């Protein structure tokens, strides 16, 4: 089991509420495989969305979205492929990022594409 900090859990809770208020339906939380973990998997209308949540307790260091490195994107895509192989779907997919700062929450829809990484 992964070691989730209290602020990490709080960030994921904040992200869930934020997304649900915008019509997302949470399908899974903290889904993991050998490539890593997907924080949230949700439906946004007819789209299956893999959501990475990044929370920071202080501003600076490029903000939470700076932590979504090319290597992190590769691991998220690989994990999403495993998930899709297990559950199967015909829905279009998307990768979103929820960046949580002390003073605001930002949603980056379609933050990156598979083609951007592979």
C-alpha positions as CSV (number, residue, x, y, z in Angstrom):
1,X,0.0,0.0,0.0
2,X,1.3,3.4,-0.8
3,X,2.2,6.0,1.8
4,X,-0.3,8.8,1.4
5,X,0.3,11.9,3.4
6,X,-2.6,13.6,5.2
7,X,-2.3,16.6,2.8
8,X,-2.3,14.2,-0.2
9,X,-5.5,12.6,1.0
10,X,-7.0,16.0,1.7
11,X,-6.0,17.1,-1.8
12,X,-7.7,14.0,-3.4
13,X,-10.9,14.7,-1.3
14,X,-10.8,18.3,-2.5
15,X,-10.3,17.2,-6.1
16,X,-13.2,14.7,-5.9
17,X,-15.6,17.4,-4.6
18,X,-14.4,19.9,-7.1
19,X,-14.9,17.5,-10.0
20,X,-18.3,16.2,-8.8
21,X,-19.5,19.8,-8.5
22,X,-18.6,20.1,-12.2
23,X,-20.6,17.0,-13.2
24,X,-17.9,14.4,-13.1
25,X,-18.8,10.9,-11.7
26,X,-15.9,9.3,-9.9
27,X,-15.4,5.7,-11.0
28,X,-12.3,4.7,-9.0
29,X,-9.8,6.3,-6.6
30,X,-6.2,5.4,-6.2
31,X,-6.2,2.6,-8.8
32,X,-2.8,1.1,-9.1
33,X,-0.8,-1.4,-11.2
34,X,2.8,-2.1,-11.7
35,X,3.3,1.1,-13.6
36,X,2.0,3.3,-10.8
37,X,-1.2,4.8,-9.5
38,X,-4.0,6.8,-11.1
39,X,-5.4,9.2,-8.5
40,X,-8.9,9.4,-9.9
41,X,-10.8,7.8,-12.7
42,X,-14.0,9.6,-13.6
43,X,-16.7,10.0,-16.2
44,X,-17.2,13.4,-17.7
45,X,-20.2,12.9,-19.9
46,X,-19.3,10.3,-22.4
47,X,-15.6,10.5,-21.7
48,X,-13.5,8.4,-19.4
49,X,-11.0,10.7,-17.6
50,X,-7.8,9.8,-15.9
51,X,-7.1,12.5,-13.3
52,X,-3.8,13.3,-11.7
53,X,-4.1,15.3,-8.5
54,X,-1.3,17.6,-7.4
55,X,-1.6,19.6,-4.2
56,X,0.8,22.0,-2.7
57,X,0.6,23.6,0.7
58,X,2.7,26.6,-0.4
59,X,2.9,28.5,-3.6
60,X,6.2,28.4,-5.4
61,X,8.5,25.8,-7.1
62,X,6.5,26.1,-10.3
63,X,3.2,25.2,-8.8
64,X,1.7,21.7,-8.6
65,X,1.5,21.3,-12.3
66,X,5.3,21.4,-12.5
67,X,5.3,18.0,-10.9
68,X,3.7,16.4,-14.0
69,X,7.0,15.6,-15.7
70,X,7.3,13.7,-19.0
71,X,8.2,10.6,-17.0
72,X,5.1,11.0,-14.8
73,X,2.9,11.4,-18.0
74,X,4.5,8.2,-19.4
75,X,3.6,6.3,-16.2
76,X,0.1,7.6,-16.1
77,X,-0.5,6.6,-19.7
78,X,1.0,3.1,-19.1
79,X,-1.3,2.7,-16.1
80,X,-4.3,3.9,-18.0
81,X,-3.5,1.3,-20.7
82,X,-3.5,-1.4,-18.1
83,X,-6.8,-0.2,-16.7
84,X,-8.4,-0.1,-20.1
85,X,-7.1,-3.6,-20.8
86,X,-8.8,-4.8,-17.6
87,X,-12.1,-3.1,-17.9
88,X,-12.4,-2.4,-21.7
89,X,-14.3,0.6,-23.0
90,X,-15.3,2.1,-26.2
91,X,-15.4,5.6,-24.6
92,X,-13.0,8.3,-25.6
93,X,-10.4,9.0,-22.9
94,X,-8.8,12.1,-21.6
95,X,-6.1,13.0,-19.1
96,X,-6.9,15.9,-16.7
97,X,-4.9,17.4,-13.9
98,X,-6.3,19.0,-10.8
99,X,-3.8,21.5,-9.3
100,X,-4.6,22.4,-5.7
101,X,-2.9,25.5,-4.2
102,X,-3.5,27.1,-0.9
103,X,-5.7,29.8,-2.5
104,X,-7.4,28.0,-5.4
105,X,-8.1,24.8,-7.3
106,X,-7.5,24.6,-11.0
107,X,-8.7,22.0,-13.5
108,X,-6.6,21.4,-16.6
109,X,-8.8,19.5,-19.0
110,X,-7.0,17.4,-21.6
111,X,-3.7,18.4,-19.9
112,X,-1.8,16.1,-22.2
113,X,-2.4,13.6,-24.9
114,X,-0.9,10.1,-25.5
115,X,0.7,11.4,-28.7
116,X,2.5,14.1,-26.7
117,X,4.4,11.4,-24.7
118,X,4.8,8.4,-27.0
